[in-house]
Amino acid sequence: MNATPQESLPSSFPQVLLIASGNRKKREEIARVLGETKIELRSLADYPTLEEPEETELTFAGNARLKALYYAKHTAHWCLADDSGLEVQALDGRPGVRSARYAGPGATDADNRARLREELGERTDREARFCCSLALAQPERGVVFECEGETRGQILLEERGQGGFGYDALFHSADLGMSFAEASAPDKDRVSHRGRALARFVEFLNILEARRPSS
């Protein structure tokens, strides 16, 4: 986690938090991990006319920062942005930041999984990791918090499980001993890259909450 010095912490606490993701299942996962909160959670579905920014950065952290700043500016709300993806060792880290577009513009999750299986073929080196970068931006101050999470495993030869989304059916979690698509939501949240990053984000929110003036 990129620790934020106590003296530079925001003096306010978000009343509204925009989850800046166009992926419905990802938004649901983030909201589930955040659980019960005093913050009103919103999503991009609440801003249907707002265009998405082009993700031009070369790293997950860079794209998370770009999206957080953009949506905080255009909605005047605190914004939590996620950028995440799969890095496969034998493919020199691909699909990486292009995970959602690996099979091309407009690709479906199934398209991306099919391309991954095709590129890996029968290779025996199937080590992989999921990475997640989070950035929290405040309209007045810009980015006020960033953190990362990762989880490791292997790419399966065949898809397993019906749950999850993205590459979950092909990712065999080293922590769980099964694919993410076979795991229950609570188990996946506990060890996933996004779950681990969100746990650090919740710690940050708790620090802000503790600093709020008592009424």
N, CA, C and O of each residue as an XYZ file, in Angstrom:
860
protein
N       0.848     -1.198      0.000
C       0.000      0.000      0.000
C       0.876      1.238      0.000
O       1.882      1.288      0.708
N       0.508      2.224     -0.777
C       1.199      3.501     -0.741
C       0.643      4.305      0.425
O      -0.414      4.925      0.310
N       1.346      4.295      1.533
C       0.842      4.944      2.745
C       0.735      6.447      2.558
O       1.594      7.079      1.943
N      -0.332      7.001      3.099
C      -0.545      8.437      3.048
C      -0.157      9.043      4.383
O      -0.731      8.671      5.407
N       0.802      9.970      4.410
C       1.196     10.579      5.695
C      -0.005     11.170      6.411
O      -0.886     11.755      5.781
N      -0.039     11.017      7.732
C      -1.166     11.488      8.512
C      -1.433     12.972      8.293
O      -2.585     13.400      8.233
N      -0.358     13.760      8.174
C      -0.561     15.199      8.047
C      -1.152     15.598      6.702
O      -1.659     16.711      6.558
N      -1.096     14.704      5.711
C      -1.630     15.036      4.392
C      -2.968     14.359      4.105
O      -3.471     14.425      2.984
N      -3.540     13.712      5.111
C      -4.831     13.068      4.926
C      -5.919     14.105      4.674
O      -5.850     15.208      5.215
N      -6.917     13.773      3.866
C      -8.040     14.699      3.684
C      -8.718     14.988      5.014
O      -8.812     14.115      5.877
N      -9.185     16.210      5.171
C      -9.856     16.588      6.419
C     -11.331     16.233      6.393
O     -11.997     16.280      7.427
N     -11.853     15.877      5.216
C     -13.270     15.535      5.094
C     -13.435     14.040      4.872
O     -12.457     13.315      4.691
N     -14.689     13.588      4.888
C     -15.028     12.186      4.702
C     -16.068     12.117      3.592
O     -17.004     12.916      3.579
N     -15.923     11.166      2.649
C     -16.865     11.139      1.526
C     -18.289     10.787      1.938
O     -18.520      9.781      2.608
N     -19.231     11.617      1.535
C     -20.642     11.296      1.721
C     -21.150     10.438      0.571
O     -22.031      9.595      0.743
N     -20.571     10.672     -0.614
C     -20.903      9.919     -1.823
C     -19.594      9.405     -2.411
O     -18.616     10.148     -2.502
N     -19.574      8.138     -2.808
C     -18.401      7.553     -3.440
C     -18.817      6.943     -4.769
O     -19.664      6.052     -4.818
N     -18.215      7.428     -5.839
C     -18.478      6.895     -7.169
C     -17.508      5.749     -7.448
O     -16.292      5.933     -7.401
N     -18.047      4.573     -7.736
C     -17.231      3.444     -8.166
C     -17.106      3.550     -9.677
O     -18.062      3.285    -10.406
N     -15.938      3.933    -10.139
C     -15.744      4.289    -11.545
C     -15.345      3.071    -12.358
O     -14.179      2.905    -12.715
N     -16.310      2.229    -12.644
C     -16.063      1.077    -13.491
C     -17.261      0.853    -14.390
O     -18.409      0.941    -13.952
N     -16.985      0.562    -15.653
C     -18.060      0.250    -16.577
C     -18.450     -1.218    -16.543
O     -19.395     -1.628    -17.218
N     -17.725     -2.017    -15.758
C     -17.990     -3.448    -15.647
C     -18.957     -3.692    -14.490
O     -18.603     -3.492    -13.328
N     -20.165     -4.119    -14.808
C     -21.194     -4.294    -13.778
C     -20.775     -5.298    -12.714
O     -20.971     -5.049    -11.525
N     -20.210     -6.413    -13.113
C     -19.826     -7.443    -12.149
C     -18.684     -6.960    -11.261
O     -18.612     -7.317    -10.086
N     -17.798     -6.151    -11.824
C     -16.710     -5.594    -11.013
C     -17.279     -4.614     -9.987
O     -16.859     -4.623     -8.830
N     -18.235     -3.766    -10.397
C     -18.864     -2.833     -9.458
C     -19.555     -3.587     -8.333
O     -19.456     -3.202     -7.168
N     -20.252     -4.658     -8.679
C     -20.949     -5.454     -7.673
C     -19.957     -6.068     -6.692
O     -20.220     -6.134     -5.491
N     -18.814     -6.518     -7.209
C     -17.791     -7.113     -6.348
C     -17.226     -6.076     -5.389
O     -17.044     -6.354     -4.204
N     -16.948     -4.877     -5.901
C     -16.423     -3.815     -5.042
C     -17.435     -3.449     -3.959
O     -17.075     -3.318     -2.789
N     -18.691     -3.285     -4.346
C     -19.736     -2.935     -3.371
C     -19.896     -4.040     -2.331
O     -20.126     -3.759     -1.155
N     -19.774     -5.288     -2.758
C     -19.903     -6.411     -1.828
C     -18.771     -6.412     -0.808
O     -19.004     -6.626      0.382
N     -17.544     -6.172     -1.271
C     -16.398     -6.177     -0.365
C     -16.471     -4.998      0.598
O     -16.117     -5.134      1.770
N     -16.927     -3.840      0.115
C     -17.042     -2.680      1.005
C     -18.099     -2.918      2.076
O     -17.995     -2.395      3.186
N     -19.121     -3.712      1.740
C     -20.123     -4.087      2.728
C     -20.929     -2.913      3.238
O     -21.150     -1.934      2.526
N     -21.367     -3.025      4.483
C     -22.171     -1.971      5.092
C     -21.310     -0.730      5.297
O     -20.254     -0.797      5.926
N     -21.753      0.375      4.778
C     -20.999      1.617      4.902
C     -21.958      2.781      5.010
O     -23.086      2.724      4.521
N     -21.500      3.829      5.653
C     -22.303      5.041      5.766
C     -22.226      5.878      4.492
O     -22.926      6.882      4.360
N     -21.389      5.469      3.570
C     -21.196      6.220      2.337
C     -22.218      5.786      1.297
O     -22.485      4.595      1.141
N     -22.783      6.743      0.594
C     -23.675      6.422     -0.522
C     -22.821      6.021     -1.721
O     -22.020      6.815     -2.213
N     -22.996      4.788     -2.185
C     -22.224      4.299     -3.326
C     -22.987      4.571     -4.616
O     -24.183      4.296     -4.718
N     -22.286      5.106     -5.585
C     -22.853      5.319     -6.911
C     -21.963      4.630     -7.938
O     -20.826      4.259     -7.645
N     -22.496      4.466     -9.144
C     -21.734      3.840    -10.219
C     -21.885      4.669    -11.485
O     -22.632      5.647    -11.516
N     -21.177      4.272    -12.514
C     -21.276      5.003    -13.781
C     -22.670      4.895    -14.391
O     -23.040      5.700    -15.246
N     -23.439      3.907    -13.957
C     -24.815      3.798    -14.446
C     -25.650      4.999    -14.018
O     -26.678      5.290    -14.631
N     -25.214      5.701    -12.966
C     -25.916      6.905    -12.510
C     -25.570      8.121    -13.363
O     -26.168      9.185    -13.202
N     -24.601      7.967    -14.272
C     -24.169      9.075    -15.138
C     -24.108      8.573    -16.576
O     -23.027      8.501    -17.160
N     -25.256      8.225    -17.150
C     -25.287      7.569    -18.467
C     -24.761      8.422    -19.613
O     -24.360      7.881    -20.644
N     -24.752      9.745    -19.456
C     -24.292     10.602    -20.556
C     -22.813     10.958    -20.442
O     -22.269     11.631    -21.317
N     -22.165     10.516    -19.384
C     -20.759     10.855    -19.179
C     -19.872      9.888    -19.960
O     -19.942      8.676    -19.757
N     -19.052     10.415    -20.841
C     -18.176      9.578    -21.652
C     -17.039      9.012    -20.814
O     -16.584      9.641    -19.858
N     -16.585      7.820    -21.182
C     -15.459      7.210    -20.483
C     -14.151      7.751    -21.052
O     -14.054      7.997    -22.254
N     -13.151      7.937    -20.201
C     -11.858      8.408    -20.702
C     -11.102      7.278    -21.392
O     -11.318      6.105    -21.089
N     -10.224      7.630    -22.308
C      -9.390      6.630    -22.948
C      -8.268      6.226    -21.993
O      -7.573      7.080    -21.443
N      -8.100      4.935    -21.805
C      -7.075      4.435    -20.883
C      -5.743      4.349    -21.631
O      -5.451      3.353    -22.293
N      -4.962      5.386    -21.518
C      -3.741      5.522    -22.310
C      -2.466      5.171    -21.548
O      -1.387      5.137    -22.139
N      -2.573      4.911    -20.256
C      -1.376      4.635    -19.467
C      -0.892      3.194    -19.691
O      -1.643      2.338    -20.158
N       0.368      2.952    -19.349
C       0.990      1.655    -19.595
C       0.998      0.752    -18.367
O       1.476     -0.381    -18.429
N       0.468      1.256    -17.247
C       0.429      0.482    -16.016
C      -0.968      0.505    -15.427
O      -1.761      1.399    -15.722
N      -1.269     -0.486    -14.588
C      -2.563     -0.505    -13.895
C      -2.705      0.736    -13.011
O      -3.762      1.366    -12.980
N      -1.634      1.082    -12.294
C      -1.691      2.244    -11.404
C      -1.951      3.520    -12.181
O      -2.727      4.369    -11.744
N      -1.311      3.658    -13.323
C      -1.499      4.853    -14.136
C      -2.920      4.994    -14.637
O      -3.478      6.091    -14.617
N      -3.515      3.900    -15.086
C      -4.892      3.957    -15.577
C      -5.890      4.172    -14.446
O      -6.889      4.867    -14.632
N      -5.638      3.588    -13.279
C      -6.527      3.815    -12.136
C      -6.506      5.288    -11.751
O      -7.550      5.883    -11.481
N      -5.317      5.869    -11.727
C      -5.168      7.284    -11.390
C      -5.882      8.161    -12.414
O      -6.584      9.104    -12.049
N      -5.700      7.849    -13.697
C      -6.328      8.616    -14.777
C      -7.843      8.617    -14.624
O      -8.478      9.667    -14.728
N      -8.423      7.447    -14.376
C      -9.881      7.352    -14.270
C     -10.408      8.031    -13.012
O     -11.450      8.685    -13.050
N      -9.705      7.882    -11.916
C     -10.160      8.512    -10.672
C     -10.208     10.028    -10.812
O     -11.178     10.664    -10.400
N      -9.166     10.602    -11.391
C      -9.108     12.058    -11.563
C     -10.195     12.543    -12.517
O     -10.849     13.556    -12.268
N     -10.378     11.815    -13.603
C     -11.363     12.212    -14.619
C     -12.782     12.234    -14.036
O     -13.509     13.215    -14.199
N     -13.167     11.159    -13.364
C     -14.546     11.077    -12.875
C     -14.781     11.973    -11.662
O     -15.887     12.482    -11.477
N     -13.766     12.170    -10.842
C     -13.927     13.103     -9.726
C     -14.171     14.512    -10.255
O     -15.005     15.249     -9.727
N     -13.438     14.876    -11.297
C     -13.585     16.209    -11.890
C     -14.961     16.388    -12.521
O     -15.582     17.440    -12.368
N     -15.443     15.361    -13.235
C     -16.674     15.507    -14.012
C     -17.948     15.229    -13.220
O     -19.043     15.516    -13.705
N     -17.830     14.675    -12.010
C     -19.030     14.427    -11.193
C     -19.032     15.227     -9.899
O     -20.055     15.315     -9.221
N     -17.878     15.813     -9.553
C     -17.723     16.560     -8.298
C     -17.930     15.664     -7.076
O     -18.331     16.144     -6.016
N     -17.658     14.364     -7.222
C     -17.736     13.426     -6.103
C     -16.401     12.719     -5.921
O     -15.602     12.621     -6.852
N     -16.172     12.228     -4.704
C     -15.038     11.344     -4.492
C     -15.190     10.148     -5.431
O     -16.299      9.663     -5.659
N     -14.082      9.686     -5.963
C     -14.155      8.614     -6.950
C     -13.124      7.537     -6.641
O     -11.951      7.836     -6.422
N     -13.567      6.289     -6.626
C     -12.673      5.142     -6.480
C     -12.599      4.437     -7.833
O     -13.599      3.931     -8.342
N     -11.400      4.415     -8.400
C     -11.204      3.781     -9.701
C     -10.314      2.558     -9.552
O      -9.363      2.542     -8.771
N     -10.649      1.549    -10.316
C      -9.908      0.289    -10.312
C      -9.349      0.054    -11.707
O     -10.032      0.298    -12.702
N      -8.119     -0.414    -11.781
C      -7.622     -0.957    -13.037
C      -6.910     -2.254    -12.688
O      -6.034     -2.287    -11.824
N      -7.294     -3.302    -13.365
C      -6.784     -4.609    -12.993
C      -6.703     -5.499    -14.207
O      -7.276     -5.204    -15.256
N      -5.980     -6.596    -14.051
C      -5.849     -7.508    -15.161
C      -4.981     -8.698    -14.824
O      -4.527     -8.864    -13.692
N      -4.764     -9.508    -15.815
C      -4.042    -10.776    -15.686
C      -2.684    -10.662    -16.360
O      -2.578    -10.172    -17.484
N      -1.658    -11.113    -15.674
C      -0.306    -11.159    -16.234
C       0.164    -12.607    -16.247
O       0.227    -13.259    -15.204
N       0.492    -13.104    -17.435
C       0.915    -14.492    -17.604
C       2.411    -14.529    -17.881
O       2.899    -13.888    -18.812
N       3.124    -15.278    -17.068
C       4.582    -15.291    -17.136
C       5.097    -15.700    -18.511
O       5.991    -15.048    -19.051
N       4.546    -16.771    -19.087
C       5.029    -17.283    -20.370
C       4.713    -16.356    -21.539
O       5.279    -16.509    -22.622
N       3.820    -15.404    -21.330
C       3.457    -14.444    -22.389
C       4.061    -13.071    -22.107
O       3.551    -12.054    -22.577
N       5.143    -13.047    -21.342
C       5.836    -11.790    -21.024
C       4.917    -10.767    -20.375
O       5.032     -9.567    -20.621
N       3.996    -11.260    -19.536
C       3.104    -10.366    -18.801
C       1.813    -10.031    -19.503
O       0.972     -9.336    -18.934
N       1.626    -10.505    -20.729
C       0.340    -10.289    -21.389
C      -0.737    -11.154    -20.728
O      -0.417    -12.189    -20.143
N      -1.996    -10.750    -20.811
C      -2.545     -9.573    -21.488
C      -2.358     -8.248    -20.757
O      -2.522     -7.193    -21.370
N      -2.023     -8.266    -19.476
C      -1.690     -7.039    -18.757
C      -2.783     -5.995    -18.792
O      -3.957     -6.293    -18.571
N      -2.374     -4.744    -19.077
C      -3.348     -3.647    -19.049
C      -4.385     -3.760    -20.162
O      -5.380     -3.034    -20.165
N      -4.156     -4.659    -21.097
C      -5.122     -4.872    -22.172
C      -6.013     -6.083    -21.905
O      -6.625     -6.623    -22.826
N      -6.085     -6.502    -20.662
C      -6.831     -7.712    -20.330
C      -8.279     -7.675    -20.810
O      -8.789     -8.676    -21.312
N      -8.943     -6.535    -20.660
C     -10.353     -6.431    -21.062
C     -10.520     -6.337    -22.569
O     -11.621     -6.522    -23.087
N      -9.424     -6.048    -23.280
C      -9.487     -5.862    -24.739
C      -8.517     -6.793    -25.459
O      -8.088     -6.506    -26.576
N      -8.176     -7.893    -24.827
C      -7.124     -8.761    -25.341
C      -7.439     -9.307    -26.734
O      -6.548     -9.413    -27.577
N      -8.688     -9.646    -26.974
C      -9.089    -10.186    -28.271
C      -9.548     -9.093    -29.235
O     -10.082     -9.385    -30.305
N      -9.336     -7.826    -28.849
C      -9.691     -6.714    -29.713
C     -10.805     -5.865    -29.147
O     -11.439     -6.251    -28.165
N     -11.061     -4.696    -29.759
C     -12.128     -3.812    -29.289
C     -13.470     -4.530    -29.296
O     -13.808     -5.231    -30.250
N     -14.227     -4.349    -28.226
C     -15.537     -4.979    -28.148
C     -15.504     -6.457    -27.808
O     -16.535     -7.128    -27.873
N     -14.337     -6.977    -27.446
C     -14.219     -8.403    -27.129
C     -15.035     -8.763    -25.892
O     -15.122     -7.978    -24.949
N     -15.621     -9.931    -25.899
C     -16.331    -10.445    -24.733
C     -15.343    -11.183    -23.832
O     -14.212    -11.459    -24.231
N     -15.787    -11.499    -22.606
C     -14.942    -12.294    -21.722
C     -14.570    -13.617    -22.380
O     -13.424    -14.059    -22.293
N     -15.537    -14.247    -23.037
C     -15.275    -15.528    -23.700
C     -14.246    -15.368    -24.815
O     -13.389    -16.233    -24.992
N     -14.320    -14.276    -25.567
C     -13.340    -14.006    -26.626
C     -11.934    -13.904    -26.043
O     -10.982    -14.468    -26.582
N     -11.818    -13.179    -24.938
C     -10.505    -12.981    -24.317
C      -9.946    -14.294    -23.768
O      -8.751    -14.562    -23.897
N     -10.796    -15.106    -23.162
C     -10.338    -16.402    -22.658
C      -9.889    -17.306    -23.801
O      -8.899    -18.028    -23.681
N     -10.620    -17.260    -24.904
C     -10.261    -18.088    -26.055
C      -8.904    -17.669    -26.615
O      -8.093    -18.525    -26.968
N      -8.652    -16.382    -26.700
C      -7.351    -15.932    -27.206
C      -6.236    -16.351    -26.259
O      -5.169    -16.774    -26.705
N      -6.474    -16.238    -24.953
C      -5.455    -16.629    -23.982
C      -5.120    -18.108    -24.131
O      -3.945    -18.474    -24.145
N      -6.124    -18.954    -24.242
C      -5.883    -20.385    -24.393
C      -5.133    -20.672    -25.687
O      -4.250    -21.529    -25.718
N      -5.482    -19.960    -26.751
C      -4.817    -20.164    -28.036
C      -3.336    -19.769    -27.957
O      -2.475    -20.485    -28.467
N      -3.046    -18.644    -27.325
C      -1.665    -18.173    -27.252
C      -0.814    -19.069    -26.349
O       0.361    -19.307    -26.632
N      -1.401    -19.556    -25.278
C      -0.637    -20.424    -24.379
C      -0.453    -21.825    -24.952
O       0.576    -22.461    -24.724
N      -1.442    -22.302    -25.689
C      -1.355    -23.628    -26.264
C      -1.124    -24.685    -25.196
O      -1.826    -24.728    -24.186
N      -0.119    -25.547    -25.434
C       0.186    -26.628    -24.504
C       1.402    -26.319    -23.634
O       1.989    -27.236    -23.060
N       1.786    -25.070    -23.525
C       2.961    -24.726    -22.718
C       2.795    -25.228    -21.291
O       1.705    -25.218    -20.721
N       3.919    -25.665    -20.741
C       3.878    -26.167    -19.362
C       4.019    -25.048    -18.339
O       3.542    -25.183    -17.213
N       4.670    -23.940    -18.713
C       4.775    -22.788    -17.806
C       3.476    -22.004    -17.882
O       3.230    -21.288    -18.852
N       2.654    -22.139    -16.866
C       1.346    -21.503    -16.871
C       1.150    -20.599    -15.648
O       0.025    -20.295    -15.252
N       2.273    -20.183    -15.066
C       2.214    -19.298    -13.900
C       1.598    -17.949    -14.295
O       1.871    -17.419    -15.372
N       0.771    -17.412    -13.410
C       0.101    -16.144    -13.700
C      -0.244    -15.438    -12.400
O      -0.242    -16.036    -11.324
N      -0.538    -14.162    -12.526
C      -1.030    -13.423    -11.372
C      -2.067    -12.412    -11.832
O      -1.980    -11.868    -12.933
N      -3.040    -12.171    -10.982
C      -3.983    -11.077    -11.158
C      -3.458     -9.882    -10.372
O      -2.995    -10.035     -9.242
N      -3.528     -8.703    -10.961
C      -3.085     -7.473    -10.301
C      -4.224     -6.469    -10.281
O      -5.013     -6.393    -11.222
N      -4.305     -5.708     -9.215
C      -5.315     -4.657     -9.089
C      -4.683     -3.408     -8.506
O      -3.981     -3.471     -7.497
N      -4.931     -2.282     -9.139
C      -4.543     -0.975     -8.595
C      -5.800     -0.170     -8.345
O      -6.687     -0.108     -9.196
N      -5.876      0.448     -7.171
C      -6.981      1.335     -6.819
C      -6.455      2.741     -6.634
O      -5.349      2.938     -6.131
N      -7.243      3.712     -7.039
C      -6.921      5.120     -6.800
C      -8.183      5.826     -6.343
O      -9.252      5.660     -6.932
N      -8.049      6.615     -5.289
C      -9.156      7.407     -4.767
C      -8.845      8.875     -5.014
O      -7.801      9.377     -4.599
N      -9.761      9.560     -5.693
C      -9.567     10.981     -5.984
C     -10.673     11.804     -5.362
O     -11.842     11.417     -5.366
N     -10.279     12.946     -4.826
C     -11.200     13.930     -4.258
C     -11.253     15.097     -5.239
O     -10.212     15.513     -5.748
N     -12.450     15.638     -5.519
C     -12.536     16.714     -6.520
C     -11.590     17.870     -6.255
O     -11.010     18.418     -7.193
N     -11.424     18.252     -4.998
C     -10.624     19.438     -4.689
C      -9.124     19.155     -4.638
O      -8.320     20.045     -4.917
N      -8.738     17.929     -4.286
C      -7.333     17.653     -4.024
C      -6.695     16.672     -4.996
O      -5.479     16.484     -4.967
N      -7.477     16.054     -5.841
C      -6.930     15.037     -6.728
C      -6.778     13.713     -6.009
O      -7.540     13.415     -5.089
N      -5.809     12.921     -6.414
C      -5.621     11.593     -5.843
C      -5.122     11.702     -4.405
O      -4.109     12.346     -4.134
N      -5.846     11.065     -3.491
C      -5.484     11.134     -2.070
C      -5.108      9.769     -1.503
O      -4.658      9.673     -0.362
N      -5.291      8.713     -2.298
C      -4.928      7.378     -1.820
C      -4.766      6.453     -3.009
O      -5.530      6.518     -3.971
N      -3.755      5.583     -2.932
C      -3.525      4.552     -3.942
C      -3.048      3.287     -3.244
O      -2.350      3.352     -2.232
N      -3.426      2.141     -3.787
C      -2.918      0.881     -3.253
C      -3.003     -0.189     -4.330
O      -3.610      0.009     -5.382
N      -2.383     -1.323     -4.043
C      -2.365     -2.431     -4.987
C      -2.652     -3.743     -4.263
O      -2.482     -3.855     -3.049
N      -3.086     -4.722     -5.031
C      -3.270     -6.074     -4.526
C      -2.956     -7.061     -5.624
O      -3.117     -6.748     -6.803
N      -2.511     -8.246     -5.260
C      -2.247     -9.271     -6.258
C      -2.560    -10.644     -5.689
O      -2.616    -10.834     -4.474
N      -2.762    -11.593     -6.586
C      -2.956    -12.983     -6.205
C      -2.356    -13.848     -7.298
O      -2.386    -13.486     -8.474
N      -1.815    -14.987     -6.908
C      -1.075    -15.817     -7.852
C      -1.748    -17.171     -8.064
O      -2.489    -17.666     -7.215
N      -1.461    -17.748     -9.230
C      -2.014    -19.050     -9.563
C      -1.487    -19.521    -10.906
O      -0.397    -19.138    -11.330
N      -2.276    -20.359    -11.571
C      -1.901    -20.898    -12.872
C      -3.084    -20.843    -13.820
O      -4.242    -20.828    -13.403
N      -2.760    -20.814    -15.121
C      -3.802    -20.842    -16.144
C      -4.134    -22.288    -16.473
O      -3.250    -23.076    -16.808
N      -5.401    -22.629    -16.376
C      -5.864    -23.982    -16.634
C      -5.915    -24.280    -18.129
O      -6.027    -23.372    -18.952
N      -5.832    -25.556    -18.464
C      -5.979    -25.959    -19.865
C      -7.429    -25.835    -20.321
O      -7.697    -25.521    -21.480
N      -8.357    -26.081    -19.408
C      -9.786    -26.007    -19.704
C     -10.478    -25.139    -18.665
O     -10.028    -25.056    -17.522
N     -11.558    -24.498    -19.053
C     -12.312    -23.662    -18.124
C     -13.017    -24.524    -17.080
O     -13.495    -25.622    -17.364
N     -13.064    -23.980    -15.853
C     -13.739    -24.680    -14.763
C     -14.589    -23.692    -13.986
O     -14.131    -22.602    -13.642
N     -15.835    -24.077    -13.709
C     -16.710    -23.253    -12.897
C     -17.615    -22.358    -13.709
O     -17.355    -22.072    -14.878
N     -18.681    -21.923    -13.070
C     -19.691    -21.094    -13.725
C     -19.779    -19.687    -13.141
O     -20.489    -18.842    -13.685
N     -19.076    -19.421    -12.050
C     -19.174    -18.114    -11.407
C     -18.143    -17.143    -11.929
O     -17.448    -17.415    -12.908
N     -18.050    -15.992    -11.254
C     -17.042    -15.003    -11.589
C     -17.256    -14.345    -12.936
O     -18.359    -14.350    -13.484
N     -16.183    -13.780    -13.458
C     -16.236    -13.106    -14.756
C     -14.809    -12.978    -15.272
O     -13.861    -13.411    -14.617
N     -14.666    -12.384    -16.442
C     -13.323    -12.201    -17.004
C     -12.615    -13.530    -17.210
O     -13.143    -14.429    -17.864
N     -11.417    -13.648    -16.649
C     -10.598    -14.848    -16.808
C     -10.772    -15.840    -15.653
O     -10.007    -16.800    -15.555
N     -11.746    -15.634    -14.790
C     -11.881    -16.430    -13.567
C     -11.946    -17.935    -13.829
O     -11.398    -18.720    -13.055
N     -12.609    -18.341    -14.909
C     -12.772    -19.767    -15.184
C     -11.468    -20.437    -15.605
O     -11.375    -21.664    -15.590
N     -10.469    -19.658    -15.978
C      -9.175    -20.202    -16.386
C      -8.098    -20.017    -15.331
O      -6.993    -20.537    -15.484
N      -8.398    -19.281    -14.257
C      -7.383    -18.968    -13.252
C      -7.537    -19.887    -12.052
O      -8.519    -19.799    -11.314
N      -6.564    -20.767    -11.862
C      -6.550    -21.681    -10.721
C      -5.804    -21.001     -9.588
O      -4.592    -20.797     -9.664
N      -6.530    -20.654     -8.542
C      -5.971    -19.896     -7.427
C      -5.065    -20.774     -6.561
O      -5.465    -21.852     -6.121
N      -3.840    -20.297     -6.324
C      -2.926    -21.014     -5.433
C      -3.444    -21.017     -4.005
O      -3.175    -21.954     -3.253
N      -4.179    -19.990     -3.621
C      -4.704    -19.894     -2.259
C      -5.883    -20.827     -2.029
O      -6.011    -21.421     -0.958
N      -6.742    -20.956     -3.029
C      -7.980    -21.702     -2.846
C      -7.926    -23.131     -3.368
O      -8.725    -23.972     -2.955
N      -6.978    -23.417     -4.286
C      -6.903    -24.751     -4.862
C      -8.031    -25.046     -5.829
O      -8.377    -26.209     -6.039
N      -8.600    -24.029     -6.412
C      -9.678    -24.154     -7.395
C      -9.690    -22.902     -8.251
O      -9.007    -21.926     -7.942
N     -10.462    -22.929     -9.322
C     -10.572    -21.720    -10.144
C     -11.415    -20.683     -9.420
O     -12.244    -21.024     -8.577
N     -11.201    -19.427     -9.748
C     -12.029    -18.380     -9.162
C     -13.500    -18.557     -9.538
O     -14.387    -18.160     -8.783
N     -13.757    -19.154    -10.707
C     -15.143    -19.364    -11.129
C     -15.809    -20.485    -10.350
O     -17.035    -20.587    -10.345
N     -15.014    -21.338     -9.684
C     -15.566    -22.402     -8.843
C     -15.752    -21.949     -7.397
O     -16.481    -22.586     -6.637
N     -15.105    -20.862     -7.016
C     -15.107    -20.415     -5.623
C     -16.378    -19.645     -5.285
O     -17.008    -19.042     -6.153
N     -16.738    -19.681     -4.008
C     -17.839    -18.841     -3.541
C     -17.375    -17.389     -3.549
O     -16.176    -17.112     -3.514
N     -18.331    -16.463     -3.594
C     -17.979    -15.038     -3.603
C     -17.170    -14.652     -2.368
O     -16.165    -13.956     -2.516
N     -17.555    -15.070     -1.144
C     -16.753    -14.697      0.031
C     -15.326    -15.231     -0.024
O     -14.386    -14.535      0.362
N     -15.157    -16.471     -0.505
C     -13.808    -17.036     -0.592
C     -12.965    -16.295     -1.620
O     -11.794    -16.002     -1.375
N     -13.553    -15.996     -2.758
C     -12.813    -15.254     -3.772
C     -12.445    -13.866     -3.255
O     -11.309    -13.423     -3.422
N     -13.391    -13.183     -2.635
C     -13.125    -11.834     -2.124
C     -11.983    -11.836     -1.116
O     -11.226    -10.869     -1.030
N     -11.857    -12.913     -0.356
C     -10.847    -12.979      0.699
C      -9.429    -13.011      0.135
O      -8.513    -12.467      0.751
N      -9.231    -13.639     -1.026
C      -7.864    -13.837     -1.533
C      -7.601    -13.171     -2.878
O      -6.466    -13.177     -3.355
N      -8.621    -12.602     -3.492
C      -8.427    -12.038     -4.829
C      -7.595    -10.766     -4.790
O      -7.449    -10.131     -3.746
N      -7.063    -10.414     -5.928
C      -6.291     -9.174     -6.070
C      -7.119     -7.962     -5.691
O      -6.633     -7.061     -5.007
N      -8.373     -7.938     -6.135
C      -9.229     -6.792     -5.836
C      -9.652     -6.799     -4.368
O      -9.718     -5.749     -3.728
N      -9.934     -7.972     -3.848
C     -10.299     -8.072     -2.439
C      -9.187     -7.591     -1.533
O      -9.441     -6.906     -0.542
N      -7.950     -7.946     -1.864
C      -6.815     -7.523     -1.047
C      -6.584     -6.019     -1.146
O      -6.277     -5.370     -0.146
N      -6.730     -5.464     -2.349
C      -6.588     -4.016     -2.488
C      -7.700     -3.284     -1.750
O      -7.457     -2.262     -1.108
N      -8.914     -3.802     -1.839
C     -10.046     -3.155     -1.170
C      -9.918     -3.220      0.344
O     -10.369     -2.311      1.041
N      -9.308     -4.285      0.864
C      -9.089     -4.358      2.310
C      -8.204     -3.204      2.764
O      -8.422     -2.638      3.835
N      -7.211     -2.852      1.960
C      -6.348     -1.719      2.294
C      -7.116     -0.399      2.175
O      -6.903      0.530      2.954
N      -8.007     -0.339      1.191
C      -8.827      0.858      1.034
C      -9.750      1.045      2.234
O      -9.930      2.165      2.712
N     -10.329     -0.036      2.717
C     -11.201      0.034      3.899
C     -10.412      0.517      5.109
O     -10.926      1.296      5.911
N      -9.167      0.063      5.249
C      -8.315      0.559      6.337
C      -8.153      2.070      6.250
O      -8.191      2.766      7.265
N      -7.974      2.571      5.037
C      -7.825      4.015      4.835
C      -9.107      4.745      5.224
O      -9.055      5.780      5.889
N     -10.255      4.214      4.812
C     -11.533      4.833      5.183
C     -11.708      4.858      6.698
O     -12.224      5.825      7.258
N     -11.274      3.789      7.351
C     -11.391      3.735      8.812
C     -10.535      4.813      9.472
O     -10.936      5.392     10.482
N      -9.361      5.082      8.908
C      -8.512      6.155      9.428
C      -9.207      7.506      9.276
O      -9.209      8.318     10.201
N      -9.800      7.742      8.096
C     -10.519      8.995      7.865
C     -11.701      9.119      8.824
O     -11.969     10.189      9.371
N     -12.402      7.998      9.014
C     -13.572      8.009      9.913
C     -13.142      8.366     11.339
O     -13.827      9.117     12.034
N     -12.019      7.826     11.759
C     -11.545      8.072     13.128
C     -11.127      9.526     13.332
O     -11.126     10.019     14.460
N     -10.772     10.214     12.244
C     -10.321     11.587     12.330
C     -11.456     12.592     12.228
O     -11.247     13.791     12.410
N     -12.671     12.100     11.933
C     -13.802     13.018     11.784
C     -14.106     13.690     13.108
O     -14.099     13.035     14.150
N     -14.374     14.988     13.083
C     -14.739     15.685     14.324
C     -16.026     15.093     14.900
O     -16.973     14.819     14.164
N     -16.052     14.901     16.209
C     -17.267     14.378     16.837
C     -18.308     15.481     16.887
O     -17.988     16.642     17.140
N     -19.550     15.111     16.644
C     -20.624     16.119     16.615
C     -21.199     16.342     17.995
O     -22.109     17.154     18.160
